[in-house]
Amino acid sequence: MRIWIVLLGFLGFSLGTMAQSSDAKVSIKNETYEMGKVKFGQPVSYWLEVTNTSKEDLKLEGVRAGCGCTTPDFTPNQVFKPGETIKIKIEFNGSVMGKFTRFTDIIISGGIIKQTKFSGEGIQ
């Protein structure tokens, strides 16, 4: 039984390593974004710009918000060629009083998962 557990663990590690060995790369404009003061209850948004800096076509597989107060707007499975830039809109519903920081994961083919964040301060 232990041998199976060890073999399954090794297989999982090997597959994870293979998925990350791709030459796929991106750069993200507004990867960290400061919203400043946000009036409570007022939605605000900003744009992420994801540029393909690799030598192969990439696909935007998904965008995962870290909480229910954040809504991403994007085109699923959008393919972008080397040098091309795609845009992702991130909207925050303004439901926080005081300082806040929220995260969003950008999931791209080639095993890329980039975490972006925005922060600000909710005011009356």
C-alpha positions as CSV (number, residue, x, y, z in Angstrom):
1,M,0.0,0.0,0.0
2,R,2.8,2.4,0.9
3,I,4.5,1.8,-2.5
4,W,1.3,2.8,-4.3
5,I,1.1,6.0,-2.3
6,V,4.8,6.8,-3.0
7,L,4.4,6.0,-6.7
8,L,1.2,8.2,-7.0
9,G,3.0,11.0,-5.1
10,F,6.0,10.8,-7.5
11,L,3.7,10.7,-10.5
12,G,1.9,13.8,-9.4
13,F,5.1,15.6,-8.7
14,S,6.5,14.6,-12.1
15,L,3.4,15.8,-14.0
16,G,3.4,19.1,-12.1
17,T,7.0,19.7,-13.0
18,M,6.4,18.9,-16.6
19,A,3.5,21.3,-16.7
20,Q,5.7,24.1,-15.5
21,S,8.6,23.4,-17.8
22,S,7.0,25.2,-20.8
23,D,8.6,28.3,-22.2
24,A,5.2,30.1,-22.0
25,K,5.6,33.5,-20.4
26,V,3.4,36.6,-20.0
27,S,3.7,40.1,-18.5
28,I,0.8,41.8,-16.8
29,K,0.2,45.5,-16.7
30,N,-1.6,46.5,-13.4
31,E,-0.6,43.2,-11.8
32,T,-0.7,45.2,-8.6
33,Y,-3.3,48.0,-8.6
34,E,-4.0,50.7,-6.0
35,M,-7.7,51.8,-6.2
36,G,-7.2,54.5,-3.5
37,K,-10.3,55.6,-1.6
38,V,-13.5,53.8,-2.7
39,K,-16.9,55.1,-1.6
40,F,-18.8,52.3,0.2
41,G,-21.3,50.6,-2.1
42,Q,-19.9,52.2,-5.3
43,P,-18.5,49.6,-7.8
44,V,-15.1,50.4,-9.3
45,S,-13.1,48.7,-12.0
46,Y,-9.8,48.6,-13.7
47,W,-8.1,46.7,-16.6
48,L,-5.4,44.1,-16.6
49,E,-3.4,43.9,-19.8
50,V,-1.8,40.5,-20.3
51,T,1.0,40.4,-23.0
52,N,2.3,37.1,-24.5
53,T,6.1,37.4,-24.1
54,S,6.8,33.8,-25.2
55,K,7.4,32.4,-28.7
56,E,4.2,30.3,-28.8
57,D,0.5,31.0,-29.0
58,L,-1.2,31.1,-25.5
59,K,-4.8,30.7,-24.4
60,L,-6.6,32.5,-21.6
61,E,-8.1,29.5,-19.8
62,G,-9.8,31.4,-17.1
63,V,-9.9,34.1,-14.4
64,R,-10.7,33.2,-10.8
65,A,-11.7,35.9,-8.4
66,G,-10.6,35.5,-4.8
67,C,-14.0,36.5,-3.3
68,G,-17.6,37.2,-4.2
69,C,-17.0,41.0,-4.2
70,T,-14.8,40.8,-7.3
71,T,-16.1,40.1,-10.8
72,P,-13.7,39.4,-13.7
73,D,-14.9,40.2,-17.3
74,F,-12.9,38.3,-20.0
75,T,-13.3,36.2,-23.1
76,P,-12.8,32.6,-22.2
77,N,-10.4,30.5,-24.2
78,Q,-9.1,33.6,-26.0
79,V,-5.9,32.8,-28.0
80,F,-3.2,35.4,-28.2
81,K,-0.1,35.2,-30.3
82,P,3.5,36.2,-29.3
83,G,3.6,39.9,-28.7
84,E,-0.2,40.3,-28.6
85,T,-2.0,41.8,-25.5
86,I,-5.4,40.8,-24.2
87,K,-7.5,42.8,-21.7
88,I,-9.3,41.6,-18.6
89,K,-11.7,43.9,-16.7
90,I,-11.7,43.5,-12.9
91,E,-14.7,45.0,-11.0
92,F,-14.9,45.4,-7.2
93,N,-18.4,46.0,-5.8
94,G,-17.2,48.4,-3.1
95,S,-18.6,46.4,-0.2
96,V,-15.8,47.0,2.3
97,M,-15.2,49.7,4.9
98,G,-11.6,50.3,5.8
99,K,-8.4,49.0,4.1
100,F,-8.7,46.0,1.8
101,T,-6.6,43.8,-0.5
102,R,-8.2,41.3,-3.0
103,F,-6.6,38.8,-5.3
104,T,-7.4,37.3,-8.8
105,D,-5.8,34.4,-10.5
106,I,-5.2,34.5,-14.2
107,I,-5.0,31.0,-15.7
108,I,-3.2,30.6,-19.0
109,S,-2.2,27.6,-21.1
110,G,1.3,26.2,-20.6
111,G,0.8,25.9,-16.8
112,I,0.8,29.6,-16.1
113,I,-1.2,30.9,-13.1
114,K,-0.5,34.5,-12.3
115,Q,-1.9,36.1,-9.2
116,T,-2.8,39.8,-9.4
117,K,-4.0,42.0,-6.5
118,F,-5.7,45.3,-5.9
119,S,-6.1,47.2,-2.8
120,G,-7.7,50.4,-1.5
121,E,-9.7,51.8,1.3
122,G,-13.5,51.8,1.6
123,I,-14.9,55.1,2.9
124,Q,-18.3,56.5,3.7
